Amino acid sequence: MKSQLLLTPASRSHEAKLMALFSSCMNAENTELAAVWEAEGVLAKWETSSWAKKLRARKLRAEMTDFDRFQVMLARKERSAARKAAVGA
């Protein structure tokens, strides 16, 4: 049995907001859309968003090798030791 997505009033309003946001883009030609995309700086806004940063961090973590993870562990240990020394001093 497949699970069904329950649309609550909150999710419906969110869906309506998204539709309103992209309604002008749906009927636009690719060139028009590209022009608006550039004019609004959508890519720059996306790169600074927390969602994009999380995706970038997740991708970097997925591409790490065992040695990279080992180096991260050592760096964490050093930072932790420095913090403990600063607090204890």
C-alpha positions in Angstrom: 0.0 0.0 0.0 1.5 3.3 -1.0 1.5 6.1 1.5 -0.4 9.2 0.5 0.6 12.8 0.9 -1.8 14.6 3.1 -2.3 18.1 2.0 -2.9 20.3 5.0 -4.1 23.9 4.7 -0.6 25.1 5.4 1.0 23.0 2.6 -1.8 24.1 0.2 -1.0 27.7 0.9 2.7 27.1 0.5 1.9 25.4 -2.9 -0.2 28.4 -3.9 2.6 30.8 -3.1 5.0 28.7 -5.2 2.5 28.7 -8.1 2.1 32.5 -7.9 5.9 32.9 -7.8 6.5 30.8 -10.9 3.3 31.5 -12.9 5.0 34.2 -15.0 7.9 31.8 -15.7 5.8 28.9 -16.8 4.7 30.5 -20.1 7.9 32.3 -20.8 10.3 31.4 -23.6 13.7 30.1 -22.6 15.4 33.3 -23.7 13.0 35.4 -21.7 13.4 33.2 -18.7 17.2 33.4 -19.0 17.1 37.2 -19.2 14.9 37.4 -16.1 17.1 34.8 -14.4 20.2 37.0 -15.0 18.5 40.3 -14.2 17.2 39.0 -10.9 20.5 37.4 -9.9 18.8 34.1 -9.1 22.0 32.0 -9.2 23.8 34.4 -6.9 20.9 34.3 -4.4 20.8 30.5 -4.6 24.6 30.2 -3.9 24.2 32.3 -0.7 21.2 30.4 0.6 21.6 28.0 3.4 20.0 25.2 1.4 22.7 25.5 -1.3 25.4 25.6 1.3 24.1 22.4 2.9 24.0 20.6 -0.4 27.5 21.7 -1.2 28.7 20.5 2.2 26.9 17.2 1.7 28.5 16.7 -1.7 32.0 17.5 -0.3 31.5 15.0 2.5 30.3 12.3 0.1 33.5 12.8 -2.0 35.9 12.6 1.0 38.3 9.7 1.1 39.3 7.8 4.3 42.4 10.0 4.5 40.4 13.2 4.3 38.1 12.0 7.1 41.2 11.1 9.1 42.6 14.7 8.6 39.3 16.2 9.6 39.3 14.1 12.8 42.8 15.3 13.7 41.8 18.9 13.0 38.8 18.5 15.3 41.0 17.1 18.0 43.4 20.0 17.7 40.6 22.6 17.9 39.0 20.8 20.9 42.4 20.7 22.7 43.0 24.4 22.0 39.5 25.3 23.3 40.0 23.2 26.5 43.4 24.9 27.0 42.0 28.4 26.5 39.1 27.7 29.0 41.4 26.0 31.5 44.0 28.8 31.3 
